[in-house]
Amino acid sequence: MIYLLMLVFVLSLALTGVLRRYALAKNIMDIPNQRSSHRIPTPRGGGVAFVMGFLIAVPCLAYQGYLLWSESSVIISAGFFVAALGFFDDRGHIDVRLRLLGHLAAGGFVVVGLGGIPSITVFAWTIPAGLLLNFLAVIYLVWLLNLYNFMDGIDGIASVEAVSVCLSVACLYWLSGHLTQAYVPLALAAGVCGFLYWNIPPARIFMGDAGSGFLGFMLGVLSLQASMVHAQFLWSWLILLGVFVVDATITIVRRGLRGVKIYEAHCSHAYQHATSQAGKHARVTMAVVVINMVWLFPMALLVGLDYVNGCLGCLIAYAPLILLAFYFKAGK
């Protein structure tokens, strides 16, 4: 298993370097504007590297028995489609309605392919498995996909979020006696780590929509898959994704209430305001890692190991994040 993870890491590391040289040669650059958090033109499209590394690893994991073949085919098919949609959007703008339709189709394909979502307990109430819950699961996947795009605005933030979340759930699976569940998120973390070498502040390449959309979508897929192993694991995933979920949600809601088109580019997320105050991307990116490991990870463990109710744990975990979002004027 360790050799597969090393292979994914090395492949992503090397391929990102190749993509960077290609982007520089073909002038595939992210040019700063008034809505950007960076100031230097930077190559983009590097996310294709970890997409390829991870999608190559998935059938290998299925072959070794760490993943069902049915789950493997769902992950590969839907993941490739989402990444391809983001890739073409990177190269030439795709109408937002067509893009959303594609995202909904991918989400629906995943939910159907996984055989539907099991019941979820919210405090003392249970939402039974069925059409309503499956519909909510599709919306959840589409929202995670898009919020990851929204949050990929400063050097390294989307990469370290994915790595810290995947390593945290892998640790949770190990401690809860579900070690085989850990290998898929570890493979995703290995691929993103290879890319992170090039993306850590100051970034030498950006992942682009092909990478950020894929990450958000895939983290959502893995969280739904985890809920079929143990219902509390879904709440643990939601807790670990808290920084991105809270910032993006509050920002979009406040912008929507002001009558602003929520899908237009902007720089009003809490993390973007924090970056302006801090003066360096690295400070905010590292702050996300600290929050994830010091605050969110312990709470996710308590929930995943059945010491704390999932919904209650999520509310406790989100409370200081909501305060931070308002402090840094998310959506303003």
N, C-alpha and C positions, 0 to 999 in steps of 0.2 A: 504493500500500500504506500509506503514512504517513497518508493521509486516513482510511482505514478504522480504523486504530489510534486515531487522534484521535477518531473518531466513537464508537468503543466506550468510550473513556475518558470523554468528555463525557456520553454516555448513562448510564453507570454512576454518574458523579458526580451528575448531576441527579436520576436516579431514586432514588438512595439518600436524597437530601434529601427527596423526596416521600414515600418510605416511612417516614422518620423522623417527619415531621409526622403521617402517618396513624397510626403506632403510638402516638404521644403522644395523639392525639385519641381513639383506641379503647382506650387503656390496655393496649396489647400490650407488656408490660414484663417484663424479666428481674429478678425480685426476689431480692436477696441472701439467702442462708441460711448455715448453718454450714459448708457444703461449697463455698461460693463464694470466688473470689479477689478479687471486687470488692465494694464496700460501698455503692454508690449504685444505686438502681433505674434501669435503662437500657433504652431501646427495643430491640427485637430484630426480626429478619426482614429486615435490610438486604441479606443475601446474594442475595436475588432479583434485585437490580439487576445484579450482574456475571454472574449466570447468564443473564439475558435478553440482556445486551450480547454475551456470548461466543457464545451460540447463534444470535444474528442474524448474527454475523461468520462463522460456520462455512460456511454455504452461499455466502457472498460469496467466501471463500477457495477453495472448490471451483470456483466459476464462473471464478475467475482462474487456475485450474490449479495452485494450491498444495496441493491436497488432493484425493484421489480422491472421486468422488461416493458410492461405496460406503462409504468411511470417514466421510464427512460424515453420511450417514444414520444410521450406527451411533452416532456421537458425539451427534447431536441427539436421537435416540430414547431412548437409554439415559441420557444426561445429563438430559433433561427428566423422565424417570421417577424418577430418583434424587432430583432437586431437589423434585419434587412430593411424593414420599414424605416427605422431610424437612420440607416445608412443612406438610403435614397433621399430622405429628408435633409440630411447633412449636405448632399451633393446639389440638390435643387428642391426648393420649398414644396412640400405636399400640403394641399388644402387641409385646414384643421379638422373639417368635418370628415373627410376621407380618412385622415389619420385616426380620429376617434373611432370611426367604424371598424378600422382594422384592429385597434386595441380591444374593442368590445368582442370582436370575433375571436381573437386570441384568448381572451379571458374565458369566453364561453366554451371554447375548445378544451381548455385546461380543466374546467369544472366537470364537464361531461366525461373527459378522458380519465379523470380521477375517480369517477363513479359517484359524483355528488359529494357534498360536504356533510359530515356528521353533525348531530345536534350540538348547540353551544349553550352553556349556562351563563346567564348574566345575573349575578347575585343569587336570588332564590328562584329566578324564572329560567325556564328552558325554552330556547327557540328550536323547535323540532326540525329534523332534516326534512327537506322538501324544496318546493319551487322557490319560496321566499328566501330561504337561506342561500340557495344556489345563486339567485339573482344578486343578493347582497355580496356574495363572494366574487362575482364577476366585477361589480362596481369597485370592490376593494382592490382587486388586481389592477384595474384601470387607473384608480387613484394612486396607488403606489408607483406605478410606471411613470405617471406624469409628475408626481411630486418629486421623484428622484431627478427628473429633468430640471425641475424648478430649483432644486437644491444644489445642483452641480454648477456653482457659480464662482467658486474660488479654488485655488490650487489645493489639490489633495483631499478635499472634504468628502466627496462622494466615494473615493477610494478607501479612505480610512474608516468611513462609516460601514461600508460593506465588509471590510476585513474584521473590524472589531465585533460586529454583529455575528458574523459567521464563526469566529473563534469562540465567542461567548456561548452560542447555542451548541457548539461542539462540546464544550466543557459541560454544559447542562446535560446533554445526552449521555455523556460518560458517567457523570455523577448519579444519574437516574437509572443507570443500567441499560441504556439503549445505545450502546457504543456504535453499532453498525449505522445508525442514523447520522452519525457525525461525519461520515466520509464525504457525503455530497457537499455540505457547506464548506468542509475543509478544502475540497477541490476548487470550489469557487474562490475561496480566500487565497489559495495558492496562485491562481490565475491573476487575480487583482493585485497581489503583492508584486508579481513580475512587472505589471504595468505601473505600479506605484513608484518604482525606482525612477521612472521618467516623469512622474506626475507630482512628486513631492515638491513642496515650495522651495525655490521658484520653479514652477512647472515648465518642462521642456516640450510637452505635448498634452493636449486635452483629449478626453475620451470621446467627446461628441455624443449626439443623440443615440447613435447605435449602441454605445456602451452604457450610458446612463439609463436609458429606457430599459435596456436588457437587465441591468442590475436591479432596478426597482421591481420589474416584473418577476424576475427569478427569485428574489427574496420573498415576494408574495406567494409564489408557487410553493416554495419550500416550507413556508409557514403553514399553508393549507395542508400540505402533505403531512406535516408534523402533527396537525390536529387529529389526523386519523390514527396516529399512534397513541396520543394522550391529549385529551381536550385542553388541558392547562397549558400545553406547549404553545398553542396559538396566542394566548395572552402573554406568554414570555417573549415571543417574537414581537408583538405589538409594543411591549415595554422597551425592548432593545432598540426598536426603530423610532423611539419617542422623539428624539431631537428633530428628525426630519418630518415626522408626522405633525408634531405640534407647530413648528415654524411654518411649514407650507400651508397647513389648514387655516391657521389664524390669519396668515398673510392674505390668502385667497378670499376668505370670508370678509375681512375688513375692506379689501379692494372692491369686492362685489357690492358691499353695502354703500360704497362711495359712487357706484355706477361706472366703475372702470372696467374695461374689457379684461377679464381675468386671464385670458390666454396670451395677451401681449407681453413682450419682454419688458422687464423692469428691474430695479435694484432696490426693492423695498422689503426684502426678507430681513428678519432679525439678524441672521448671520452676516448679511451684507452691511447692515448698519454697524454691527460690531466690528467688522473688518475696517470700516472707515475710521472708527474710533481707535482701534488698536494699531492701525498703520501697516500691519503685516498680515498676510494670509496665514502664515505658519502659526501665529498665536491663536487664531480662531479655530483652525484645523486641529491643533493639539488640544484645545479646550473641549472640542467634541469628543476626542478620545478619552479625556479625563472624565467627562460626564458619563460616557458610556460605561467605562470600567469601574468607576468609583461609586456611582449612584444607580445607574440602570441595571447593570449586571447583577449586583446582589439582590435587587428586587425581583429580577427575572428568575433567579435561582429559587428564591422563596416561593414564588408562584409555581414554577415548574416542578418543584419537589413537594408541592401540596401543603406548604405551611401557611400560605396566604391565599384567600379567594382571588381568582384571576382578575375580575373586574375591579375589585377593591385595590388590588396591587397596582393595576394600570392607572387608576385615578391618583393614587399616592405618588406614583412615579412621575406622572405628568404635571402634578401641581406646581413644582418649582420651575418646570420647563415653560409652563404657561406664563408664570410671573416674569421669567427671563424674556420671553417673546414680547410681552407688553413693555418691559423695561427698555428693550432695544427697538421699540416702535415698529414691530412687524406690521406690514401693510400700510405704513404711512410714507 
